[in-house]
Amino acid sequence: QVSGGLLTITARAESFNGFAYTSARIRSLNRRDYTYGRMEARLKVPAGQGLWPAFWMLPSTSVYGGWASSGEIDILETVNAAAAAHGTIHYGSPWPNNVSSGGSVAGTWAGTFHTYAIEWEPDEIRWSVDGTQYYAASSATWFSSAAPANARAPFERAFHFLLNLAVGGNWPGNPNGSTPF
């Protein structure tokens, strides 16, 4: 819903197509794709058992193969109590042989707006919250098994944004009676 200049993604405990919850995901694929630059969003995340809000990027074309050999950039993820903001890249080989690297910053992230960002350059990606950097990754560590001679792969191609609020999953676990919907 868009109201008062704000986009709100709402998770609901309701049955739909055999699932117990509904929510939303927004993608910029084939609308806006980006390679390098500062990517940021001012977000207010929820807290609750089983809630997994994310602001992230996927490759617009998977030239290096399936996930995660073509890469993934997680600008922000929180889970459950939102006591840490996480930034991660996924790369290497297709699942289940993929690898990831990332960092986290502890805090009380739920309920107030914060600016989550990456600064993405050809050989480095830096993560920050409210202007304070908390993690960096470099092309010296990432790779794609499909392009071993390309030191910048897979993070040298166009990516697009995703913004979603997942409910449940392997990281946060399932919602419970205390989960606010």
C-alpha positions as CSV (number, residue, x, y, z in Angstrom):
1,Q,0.0,0.0,0.0
2,V,1.2,3.5,-0.7
3,S,-0.2,6.2,1.5
4,G,1.1,9.5,2.8
5,G,4.2,9.1,0.7
6,L,5.1,5.8,2.3
7,L,5.2,2.3,0.9
8,T,4.0,-0.3,3.4
9,I,4.3,-4.1,2.9
10,T,2.0,-5.9,5.3
11,A,2.2,-9.5,6.3
12,R,-1.1,-11.2,7.2
13,A,-2.0,-14.4,8.9
14,E,-4.5,-15.6,6.3
15,S,-4.8,-18.7,4.2
16,F,-3.9,-18.3,0.5
17,N,-3.2,-21.1,-2.0
18,G,-2.4,-23.5,0.8
19,F,-0.1,-21.2,2.7
20,A,-0.9,-19.7,6.1
21,Y,0.4,-16.2,5.5
22,T,0.5,-13.5,2.8
23,S,2.9,-10.7,2.2
24,A,4.5,-9.0,-0.8
25,R,7.7,-8.7,-2.8
26,I,8.5,-5.8,-5.2
27,R,11.1,-6.2,-8.0
28,S,12.6,-3.7,-10.4
29,L,13.6,-6.4,-12.9
30,N,13.3,-5.0,-16.5
31,R,12.3,-1.6,-15.1
32,R,15.5,-0.5,-13.4
33,D,18.8,-2.3,-13.5
34,Y,22.0,-1.1,-11.9
35,T,25.7,-1.7,-12.1
36,Y,27.7,0.2,-9.5
37,G,26.8,3.2,-7.5
38,R,25.3,4.0,-4.1
39,M,22.1,2.1,-3.4
40,E,20.1,3.1,-0.4
41,A,16.7,3.1,1.1
42,R,15.1,4.6,4.2
43,L,13.2,1.8,5.8
44,K,11.4,1.0,9.0
45,V,11.5,-2.8,9.6
46,P,9.1,-4.8,11.8
47,A,10.0,-7.1,14.7
48,G,8.3,-10.4,15.4
49,Q,9.1,-14.1,15.4
50,G,9.3,-15.4,11.9
51,L,9.5,-12.0,10.2
52,W,12.3,-11.5,7.6
53,P,12.3,-8.1,5.9
54,A,14.9,-7.7,3.1
55,F,16.2,-5.0,0.7
56,W,18.4,-6.8,-1.8
57,M,19.6,-7.3,-5.3
58,L,19.7,-10.1,-7.9
59,P,21.4,-10.3,-11.3
60,S,19.1,-9.1,-14.1
61,T,20.5,-11.9,-16.3
62,S,22.1,-15.1,-14.8
63,V,25.0,-15.3,-17.2
64,Y,27.1,-17.3,-14.8
65,G,24.4,-19.9,-14.0
66,G,21.9,-20.5,-11.3
67,W,21.9,-19.0,-7.8
68,A,24.4,-18.1,-6.4
69,S,27.0,-18.3,-9.1
70,S,25.6,-15.2,-10.7
71,G,25.5,-13.4,-7.4
72,E,23.2,-11.8,-4.8
73,I,23.7,-8.6,-2.8
74,D,21.7,-8.3,0.4
75,I,21.7,-4.7,1.4
76,L,19.6,-5.3,4.5
77,E,18.1,-8.2,6.2
78,T,16.8,-8.5,9.7
79,V,15.0,-11.4,11.4
80,N,12.7,-11.9,14.4
81,A,13.6,-9.2,17.0
82,A,15.5,-7.1,14.4
83,A,18.4,-6.9,16.8
84,A,21.0,-6.9,14.0
85,A,21.1,-5.5,10.5
86,H,22.8,-7.9,8.1
87,G,24.5,-7.2,4.8
88,T,25.7,-10.2,2.7
89,I,26.9,-11.2,-0.7
90,H,26.3,-14.7,-2.1
91,Y,28.5,-16.0,-4.9
92,G,30.7,-18.9,-6.1
93,S,29.0,-22.0,-7.5
94,P,25.3,-22.9,-7.9
95,W,23.5,-24.0,-4.7
96,P,24.3,-26.1,-2.6
97,N,28.0,-25.3,-3.3
98,N,27.6,-21.5,-3.0
99,V,29.4,-19.4,-0.5
100,S,28.6,-16.1,1.2
101,S,30.3,-13.4,3.2
102,G,28.9,-10.6,5.1
103,G,28.7,-8.5,8.2
104,S,26.2,-7.4,10.8
105,V,25.7,-4.5,13.1
106,A,23.8,-4.8,16.4
107,G,21.1,-2.4,17.3
108,T,17.4,-1.8,17.8
109,W,16.4,-1.5,14.1
110,A,12.6,-2.1,14.4
111,G,10.0,0.6,14.6
112,T,12.1,3.6,13.5
113,F,13.4,4.7,10.1
114,H,17.1,4.1,9.2
115,T,19.0,4.5,6.0
116,Y,20.5,1.2,4.8
117,A,23.0,1.5,1.9
118,I,25.8,-0.1,-0.1
119,E,28.4,1.7,-2.2
120,W,29.2,-0.7,-5.0
121,E,32.3,-0.2,-7.0
122,P,34.0,-2.6,-9.5
123,D,36.3,-4.1,-6.8
124,E,34.5,-3.4,-3.6
125,I,31.1,-3.3,-1.9
126,R,30.7,-1.3,1.3
127,W,27.6,-1.6,3.7
128,S,26.4,1.2,6.0
129,V,23.5,2.1,8.3
130,D,22.7,5.8,8.8
131,G,26.1,6.7,7.2
132,T,28.2,4.5,9.3
133,Q,30.1,1.7,7.5
134,Y,30.0,-1.7,9.1
135,Y,31.3,-4.1,6.5
136,A,33.2,-4.3,3.2
137,A,33.8,-7.1,0.7
138,S,36.3,-7.0,-2.2
139,S,36.8,-8.7,-5.5
140,A,39.9,-10.4,-4.0
141,T,37.5,-12.7,-2.1
142,W,34.4,-13.1,-4.3
143,F,34.2,-15.2,-7.4
144,S,32.0,-17.1,-9.8
145,S,33.1,-20.7,-10.6
146,A,31.6,-20.1,-14.1
147,A,34.2,-17.3,-14.8
148,P,37.4,-18.1,-13.0
149,A,39.5,-15.7,-15.1
150,N,37.1,-12.8,-14.4
151,A,38.2,-11.4,-11.0
152,R,35.1,-9.1,-10.8
153,A,32.5,-11.8,-11.5
154,P,29.7,-12.0,-10.6
155,F,29.4,-8.4,-9.4
156,E,30.3,-6.6,-12.6
157,R,26.9,-7.0,-14.3
158,A,23.5,-5.3,-14.0
159,F,21.5,-6.2,-10.9
160,H,17.9,-5.2,-9.9
161,F,16.2,-4.4,-6.6
162,L,13.9,-6.6,-4.5
163,L,12.1,-5.4,-1.4
164,N,10.1,-7.9,0.6
165,L,8.8,-9.1,3.9
166,A,9.1,-12.9,4.1
167,V,7.2,-14.8,6.7
168,G,8.9,-17.9,8.1
169,G,11.8,-19.6,6.4
170,N,15.0,-21.4,7.5
171,W,16.6,-18.3,9.1
172,P,13.8,-16.8,11.2
173,G,11.8,-19.9,11.8
174,N,8.1,-20.0,11.9
175,P,5.8,-17.3,13.4
176,N,4.1,-18.0,16.7
177,G,1.3,-16.5,18.7
178,S,3.3,-13.4,19.6
179,T,4.0,-12.5,15.9
180,P,2.4,-9.1,15.1
181,F,0.4,-9.3,11.9
